[in-house]
Amino acid sequence: MKKSFRLDGLGCANCAAKMEKRISKLDGVSKVTVNFMTTKMVIEGEDEKMPMILEEAEKIIKKLEPQVVLGKG
């Protein structure tokens, strides 16, 4: 399954790279890309684990950049 999101308020390229690295280590994630310039994030992972992946990804994002709002891509 592939999900796309907008990261409204993303203001740090280094934080975007950290998000990508940490989210990629989550169980069930096969690939993740965070593009700072377009403020887009794409997560590819196992269908049955996607709800947990998204929940954990949001926690990671909020920890690194609390002002970021996750929107539909």
N, C-alpha and C positions, 0 to 999 in steps of 0.2 A: 504494500500500500504506500502511496506517495501523497503527502500533505504539504500544501504551501501556505505560508503566512507572511503578513507584513509585520515588521517590528517598528511600530510608530514610536518615535522618540529616541531611536538608537543614535548615540552621539559619539561613539568611540570605536575606532577600527580594531584596536587591540582587544577590547571587550568582545567584539563580534567574533574574533578569532578564538578567544577563550570559550565562548559559548559553543562554537562549532566543535572544539576539541572535547569539551565535557559532555555534550549531548551525544557525540559519536560513541562514547563509552557506555551509554545506557544499554541495558539488556534488550535485545530485539531490534536495535537500530542497525541497518545495513549501510546507510549513507546519510550524511547531513551536510548541507551547504548553507552558510550564512554569508550573504553578500552585503557588505557595508554600504556600498555605493547606491544600491537599489533598495536597501533595507528589507530584503526578502530572505526568508528562510525556507528551505525545502528539507523535509524529513522523509526518508524512505525506511520502512521497517515492516515487521511482522504484523499482519492485520489484527490478530487477537491481542497483541501487546500494545497496540497504538494508544488506547486510552491512558495506560500507565506511562507510556513514553511521553505523551503530551503533558501530562500532569508534572512529571519530573523535569521536563524541558522548561516549563514555565517557572518552576522553582529556581532553576539554574539562571534563567534570564533575569528574574527579579532580584536574585542575590547579586549579580554582576552589575545590572543597570535597573534600579528600582522604578525609574520613571517610564520604562518601556511598556507599551501596551501591545499585546499580541492580537493582531487582527487577521481576518481572512485574506489570503493571498489571492 
